[in-house]
Structure formats: C-alpha cells, structure tokens
Amino acid sequence: MTLRRALAIARKETLQLRRDPRSLALGFLIPPFLIVFFGYAITFDVDDIRLAVWDADGTQASVRLADAFVASGYFRVVDRLERYPDVTEVLQSGEALAVLAIPRGFARDLAAGGASPVQLLVDGSDANTATIAIEYAQGIASAYSRRVTLGGRDLRPALVPNSRAWYNPSLDSRNMVVPGLVAVIISILAALLTALTIAREWERGTMEQLVSTPVTRLEIVAGKLAPYLAIGLFDVVLAVGIGTLLFEVPFRGSLFLLVAMTTVFLLSALGFGMFLSAALKSQVLATQFAIVATYLPALLLSGFIFAIANMPPVLQLATYLFPARYYVTVTKAIFLKGVGIEILWPQGLVLTLLASLAVVATVALFRKEVA
C-alpha cells in the first residue's frame, strides 16, 4: 500500500463529507446531542416515590413512622387515606406507587413490647422501582425499630454491617450510564457513516472513475476509513468532556489508553459499516442494515443496560461477536476504576482482531470492476 495514494483517497472523502451537510451533522452534532439527551433521560435512580398513607392508629408513634419515610428523601406523601379499601384505587390510578398501611393498635403493641405489623403495598408493574422501594422501606423500618425503646432497652442489633461501594460510592446511575453511552452511540454512528461510502460511489456513478485509477483496494478502504476515524476520535474526546464536566462523571484512567482502545474499536465498527456498503451497493439498504446490526446489539447485548451474566446462555455466547461488548467494559473500567492495559489487554486484543477481520473482509469483498 502506498501512503500517498491512500492519503489522496482520504482527501477526496473529506471533500465529499464537506459537501454533505447530513453526514457532517451525523458525525459532529448528533453524538453530543445524544450523550446529553440520553445522559439525562436514562436513569436508574429512584428518589421520588409517591407514597399514600393509611394511618388507622393516629398516634404519635404512627405519625413518626410516616414522617420517617418522608425524612429519608426517597418517599413523598401524596395522599392520606381515610379507608383501607381506597388502597386499591390509588394504586390502580397510579396516583401513588406505594401505600403505607398502619393498623389500629400500632402504638399499643409497641408499648406492650410486642411486634406490630405494618404493611407496605407497592405497585409491581415496574419491577425495578418496586424492588428498590421495598429495600428503602425495609431500611427505614429497621432504623425506626432501632430508635424505639421498649422497657428501657434500645433495640440495637448485635451485628451492624458497614458496606461500601467502590468506584461509584454514591451509586449514581449516571456514572454507569454515561461511559456506556459513549460506546453505544459511537458504535452506531460509526457504522452509519461508513455504510454510505462505497454505496454512494456506486449510486453517483463515480466508482468508474475510481476503478480506472491505479489505487489498490486496500488503499481505497484505508483512505475512506481515515476521515471517519478522525471524526470518531473527536466525538469520543468530546463525549469525555461532556461526561466529566456536565454530568460530573469521574475519569480516573488514562486518556491515551482510552484513545488507543477507541481507535481499534472504531476500526471494527467503521470496517463493518464499509463492509455493508460494499456488499449492498445501496445507501438505503446499507443504512437500514447498519441500524439493525449495530443499534440492537450495542444497546441490548453489550452489558450497557442489562447484565450479560443474567442473559440466557445462547445470548451470552452471541455477545462475544459484537465489539460494543468489549468497548463498554473498557469505557467503564477507564472512567470509574482507572485501570490500565494490564487489566484491559484481553479486550484490546479482541477489538484488534475484530477490527482486522472487518477491514480484511471489506478489502476482499470490494472489487475494482464495474459490473
């Protein structure tokens, strides 16, 4: 391969990009917009649970229990129920996500030294929110019980666990979402951008001119990949800036290592898009295939939203075929853990193999001939 001819192809592709505002918008405007939009939209934090209270006891003890839920900062009382049958109505209407039911005799049972049952009814149509709400309620009830004094004795457990979450102490979902978004968005846009390259040459009738030149297939593929690789690296650096400055996601690792890993990841995604472009020779078909083949795997099979270990074995095996799986691991590890190449070399090796396979397959499929 001659570098001068590859650079000439890269310059030609850059000029075409400058004349195509849609591709420029796709490459420079859409990634930061999506990072900001999904960074705010996708959240797994549950901190505003609408709570209805049915207090049949009406004592200071029952009021303090309801106040403990509000004081936690996770629950917000939206209704005070007069009758127990109203519980069904507020849950069915969606007015409340949970109902705290305190029976008559609550304070009397506590004063007598016995257990007093308290009911929490949760709308389980959103399993994630319901699970978290129940965990919050159990913690609040346990703390309330420890503050209750029975017969002059504090109810204190013999063993008090002291847990600590490493790498994301606040358990803020943005710290998990933003690094994963970088991988998902870049993989989708990279394939979309290059899916148009060779197909565009065929549809515009400029492939004949390109075929008549002494440029080799490898030089054409390398030259066409270069501008999009530069755009992808720019988008990743921009995404890192947005994530750290706007969303305050910690970046504890090496920017150089992230750029190096991103380069091989982009080559795999860009090569796949160009492979589709060379195979289908139609911008519409190549775009449609690129969306289907990158969006769903990057979103669902990369570990970005759903843990791979919880998937069926067949899907777990399928995830090994998609570069986004490895790059999501890389971005989270570099952002949050600050690990180096001594930990991430397996992901780097697989991404390099996938990138090489994508480029080789594109070069093998592309033919310098007009049908």
N, C-alpha and C positions, 0 to 999 in steps of 0.2 A: 504494500500500500504506500502511495506517495502522499506525504503530508500536504504538499502544496495543492494537489488536486482535491483532497478531502476538505481543506480549508476553503477552496473555491466553491464547493457544493454547500458548505456551511454558510458562506456569504450569500449565495443565491437563496438559500432557505430563509435566511434572516431578512432579506429584501422582500420575499413573499410574505413573511409574517408582518412586516411593517405596513404592507398594503392590505392586510386583512384585519380590520378592527375587531371582528368577532373572536379570532384566535388570540389577539392581544388582550382582550377583556377576559377571556377564559384563562389566560396564563398569568395575568398580573392583578386583576381586580377580583375575580371570583374566589381565589384561595383566602385572602384576608377577610373578605366578607363572610365566607362560610365558617372560618375559625371564630370570628366574633359572634355570628348568629348562633351556631351550634354550641359554642362555649357557654353562652347564657341559657340556651334552650334546653340542653341536655344536662340534667342534674339528678342525682340520686339522693340528695339530701332531703330529709323530711323534718321540717321545723315549724310547721304551721298546721297542726292537726285540729280540725274543727271538732269541738267536744260539746256534747249536751249532757246535762247533769240532772238526774232524778234523785233528789235527796228526801227520802221518806222519814229520816230521823230528825233533821232540822236542829241539830245540836252544834255546839262549838267544835266538837271533835269531827263531825261530818263536814262542817264548813272548812275546817283546817285541812282536811284531806283533799277537798276540791280545790282549795287555794294552792295546795302543794303541786297539783297538776299544772296550774297556770304559772306558778313561780318557776317551774322547770324551764320555761321558754319554748317548750315543744307543743304545748296544747293551748288552745284558745276557746274559751267557753262562748258558744253562740246561742245557747238556749237553756232555760231552766224548765224542766218538765213538771207538770202537775200530776200526771197519771202515768203509771208504768206502761199501759198499752200504747202511749204516744211514742215509745221507743221505736216501734216498727215503722211508724210514719216518718220520723226524722231520718232514719237510715235509708228507707226506700226513696225518699225525695232527694237525698244527697245533701241535705242541709247540714248534717253532721257526719263525720267519718267514724266517730266513736261515741259511745254513751257510757257514762259512769253512773251505775245504779247503786245507791247506798240504802240498805234496808232499814226499816224501823228497828230500834233496839241496838244500833251500831255502838253508840257510846256506852250503853248499859253493859253490853257484852265485854267491851274493853275494860271497863271499870271492874267487872267481876273476874278479870284475869283469864277470860276465855278468848277463843278465836272468833272474830266477827267477819263473816263472808262479805266480800264486796265484788260486784260484778262489773266487768268491762266488756261491752258488746262492740265489736269492730266490724265495719263494712269490709268483707273479704274479697270484694270484686277486684280490688287492686291488692294482690297478694304481697307485693313488696312493701307498700305503705302499711298494710295491716300487720305484717310481721314486725316492722320497726316500731309501730305504735304499741304493740303488745310488750316489746322489750323495754321501751321507755316506761310504760305503766308499771311493769314489774320492778324496775329500778326505783321509781317514785314510791311505790307501796313499801318496798324494803326500807328505804330511807325513812319513811313515815313511821314504820314499825319500830325502828331503832330509836326514834325520838320519844316513843310512848313509854311512860313509866308505870309499871304495874307493881303495886306493893312495895314501893321504894326501890325497885330494882330496874335498871335500864336494860332494855332488850338489845344487847350487843352480841353479835356473832363471835364465836371463838376464833374463826379464821376470816380475815379480811383480805381478799385478793387485791393486788396492786398491779394492774395491767398497763402496758404502754405500747402504743402503735408506733413502730419505726417507719421512717421515711415520709410518713404523712400523719403526724401526731394529731392533727385536728380532724382527721378523716374527712377532709373536704373533697367532695366528688370532682371538683374542677381540677384538682391536682392529678386525678386519674384520667379525666375526660380529655383535657387539652392535649397532652402528649399523644394519646391515641388518635385524636382528630387529625393531628399533623400527618400521621401515617395513612389514615383512610382517605383524606382529601387529596393528598399528593398522589397517591396511587391511582385514584380515579381520574384526576385531571391529566396526569402524565399519559395514561393510555388514550384518553380522548384526544389530546393534542396530536400525538403521532399517528393516530388512526386515520388522520386526514392527509398525511404527507404524500405517500405514493399514490393513493387513490385520487388525490387532487391532480397529480401529474397526468394520470390516465384520462380523467374527465375533461381536463382543459386542453388536451392534445399536445402537451409539452413533453410527453415522455419520448416521442420520436426524436426530438432534438437531443435529449439526454442520452438516448441509446446510441446516437451517432458519434458521440464523443469517446475518447479513449479512456474515460473514467471507469474504473472497475466497480463491481457490485459492492465490495467491501468499502470502497471509498465513498460511494453514494450513500450507503447506510450510515457510515460513520459521520459523514458531513451533515446528513439530515438529523442525526441524533444530537449533534453538538449544541445547536441553539436551544433546543428544548431542555437539554441537561442544564444549561446555564439558567434558564427560566426556573426550573425546578429547584435548583440550589438557592436561587434568590428567594423563592417562595418559602423555603424551609427556614432560612435565616430570618425572614420577615415574620413567619409564624412563631419562631422562638422569641422574637422581640415582643410580639403581641401577648404571647402566653406569660412571659415574665413581667412585663410592665403593666398590662391591662388586667390580667387575671391573677397576677402575683403568684404564679406557679414557680416553685423553686427550681433553679437549674444548677445542679451540683456537679455535673460532669464536664467533660472536655468538649468544647465546640468543634475543635478539629476532628475529634473522633466521630462526632455526630455528622459532620460534613462528609467524612470518608465513608461512613456507613450509608449515608443518604445517596452518595454517588453510585454505589453498586446497586442500591435499591431502585434508584431512578432508571438505571440502565436496564434492569429487568422489566420494570413497568413500561418504559418507553419502547424497549425492544418488542414487548408483547403487542403494544398498540401498532407498531410499524409492521409486525408480522400479520396482523389482521388487515392492515391497509394493503399489503402486498398480495394477500390471499384473495381478498374480496373485490379489490379494484373499484369500490364504490364508497363514497364518503358516507352516504346514509347508512348502508349496511355495516360498514366498519364502525361507525359511531354507535349504532344500536348494539352490536356485539360487544363493543368495548364497555358500554354501560352495564350490560347484563353480566359480563365476565369479570368485572372489577368491583362494581358497587356492592353487590350482594355478598361476595366472599370477603371483601375488605370490611364490611360492616358487621357481618354475622359470624364469619369463620376465622377472624383474626385474633379473637380474645379481647377486642376493644370493648364490647358491651357484655358478652356472655363468656363465662369462664370455659375454656376448652375442655378442662377436666370433667365438666358436668355434661358434656355432649355425648351422644351415643358413640360407641367405638368406631363405627363406619365414618361418621363425620369428623371424629378426631384424626383419623388417618387422612381424610381429604384435606384437612387444614395444612398439612405439610407441603401441599402443592402450590400454595399461594404465598408470594413474597410478603404480603402485608402482615401475615402471622409473625414473621421474624422481625419485621421492622417495628411493629407495635412493642414487642419485647425490648428492642433496642432503645426506642424513644423513652419509654417509661423508666428503663434502667439508668439511662444517662441523665434524664431530668431529675428523677426523685432519689435514686440511690448513688449516683455519681461513680458508678463502676467503670472500669477500663476495659481494654482489649483482652486482658487476661480472663475476663468473665464472658465477654461478648464475642470471642473469636468463632464459636460454632455458628452463631447467627450470621456473622460476616462471611464465613466460608460458604454457607448455603446460599446466601444472597449473591455471592460472586459466581457460584455455579449456575444459579437461575439466570443471572444476567448474561453469562456466556452462552447458555443454551438459547436464550431469546434472540441474541444477536446472530449466532450461527444459524439458527433456523430461519431468520429473516433473510440473511445473505443467501442461503441455499434455495429459498423459495423464490427470491427475486430473480427475474430473467431479463437480460438486456436484449430483448427482442420484442417486436411488435407483431401481435397475432394477426 
